[in-house]
Amino acid sequence: YLPLMDESVLAVGAPSRLSGPLPSAAAVLDHPLLQLESRSGDWGRWLTQHGVAERRPGGMLFDQFATLTQAALLGMGLALIPTFLIERELADRRLIPAFGQPIAAAGSYFLVWPQNHPLRAPLLSFQAWIRAEVTDSSARPD
């Protein structure tokens, strides 16, 4: 396997919802919380990491990061989104941090292939390409 990158998430909202960062982590609970269905525990982990004893707050569920991001952009609530997915929105200030810095997510990204699979030219080429993409992603202006 090839480790690609760790993931960090950031609590964000649209400028129509937030005029700036919230005064405390607990203040996110005063807003609708948008969540990815497959990661419904993320807000609870985020709150715990910020010293707030809220196990699993409720909120609107989405099945894809794309729709979750669109809901946040439309001001429907606050969302925890991997930073690499919203670099442009943050740079353009279409999304702004709700509180704090990005925190480490529960997982990482890897390129995997069967152990008994020979390393042929197409796989080696793909490995080189994806490694370059991941390495260069934060340096690209897009």
HUKAMO-V835930 format. One record per backbone hydrogen bond with DSSP energy under -0.5 kcal/mol. CO is the residue of the C=O (numbers start at 1). NH is the residue of the N-H. E is the energy in kcal/mol with one decimal. If there is no record, write none. Layout:
BEGIN
co = [CO & CO]
nh = [NH & NH]
e = [E & E]
END
This chain:
BEGIN
co = [2 & 5 & 7 & 8 & 9 & 10 & 10 & 11 & 11 & 12 & 13 & 14 & 14 & 24 & 25 & 26 & 27 & 28 & 32 & 32 & 33 & 34 & 35 & 36 & 37 & 39 & 41 & 42 & 43 & 44 & 45 & 46 & 47 & 47 & 48 & 51 & 52 & 53 & 60 & 62 & 64 & 65 & 66 & 67 & 68 & 69 & 70 & 71 & 72 & 72 & 78 & 79 & 79 & 81 & 82 & 82 & 83 & 86 & 87 & 88 & 89 & 89 & 90 & 96 & 98 & 103 & 107 & 109 & 109 & 110 & 111 & 114 & 118 & 120 & 121 & 122 & 123 & 124 & 125 & 126 & 127 & 128 & 129 & 130 & 131 & 132 & 133 & 136 & 136]
nh = [111 & 109 & 105 & 83 & 103 & 12 & 81 & 98 & 99 & 79 & 96 & 17 & 18 & 27 & 28 & 29 & 30 & 31 & 34 & 78 & 60 & 80 & 62 & 39 & 40 & 42 & 45 & 46 & 47 & 48 & 49 & 50 & 50 & 52 & 51 & 53 & 54 & 55 & 35 & 37 & 68 & 69 & 70 & 71 & 72 & 73 & 74 & 76 & 14 & 75 & 34 & 12 & 81 & 10 & 85 & 86 & 86 & 90 & 91 & 92 & 94 & 95 & 93 & 13 & 22 & 9 & 7 & 4 & 5 & 112 & 2 & 117 & 120 & 124 & 125 & 126 & 127 & 128 & 129 & 130 & 131 & 132 & 133 & 134 & 135 & 136 & 137 & 139 & 140]
e = [-2.5 & -3.2 & -3.3 & -2.4 & -2.5 & -0.6 & -1.9 & -3.3 & -0.6 & -2.4 & -3.0 & -1.9 & -2.4 & -0.6 & -1.8 & -1.7 & -1.6 & -1.8 & -0.6 & -2.8 & -0.7 & -0.6 & -2.3 & -2.0 & -0.9 & -2.1 & -2.2 & -2.9 & -2.9 & -2.4 & -2.6 & -1.0 & -0.6 & -3.0 & -1.9 & -0.5 & -1.7 & -0.5 & -2.8 & -3.8 & -2.1 & -2.9 & -2.0 & -2.3 & -2.0 & -2.7 & -1.9 & -2.4 & -0.6 & -1.7 & -3.5 & -2.9 & -0.6 & -2.0 & -1.5 & -0.6 & -1.1 & -2.4 & -2.4 & -2.6 & -2.2 & -1.6 & -0.9 & -1.9 & -4.1 & -2.8 & -1.2 & -2.9 & -1.3 & -0.6 & -2.7 & -1.7 & -1.6 & -2.5 & -2.7 & -2.5 & -2.8 & -2.2 & -2.4 & -3.0 & -2.3 & -2.0 & -2.4 & -2.5 & -2.4 & -2.5 & -1.0 & -1.1 & -1.2]
END
